[in-house]
């Protein structure tokens, strides 16, 4: 059974629906017995994380920190890692892309999960298409996150 924790450091009121999104993404990828954490934060904390770990002194929408780096696991439970989402950046992007915050937040969480599982859209056009298609499969499975 997969376990995940959502830590709301920002005080964002509407994220309960993410649980079913996360379950679907993990099920689609055939992930079992895994742990991960999603942390909702503000731009200042995201900027600090982005500067410290990527050398970029600006905020970003999502950062994923994978705890696994290979397929040779020594334990029965997988420790996938942590996903940090900047709520203010998510809100700006939702407005910019003309869709709701629920879709944008879900997109960023699924995007982060896929990164934790080893997907990397920056490697090639094919890798980008594969990752973004998987994200759409998850998001389009729920009324509140479907494209309008």
Secondary structure, DSSP 8 states (H G I E B T S, - for coil): --EEEEEESS--S--TTHHHHHHHHHHHTT--SEEEEEEEE-HHHHHHHHHHHHS--S--SEEEEES--SS--SSSSEEEEEEEEEHHHHHHHHHHTTS-HHHHHHHHHHHHHHHHTT--TTS-HHHHHHHHHHHHHHHTTSGGGS--
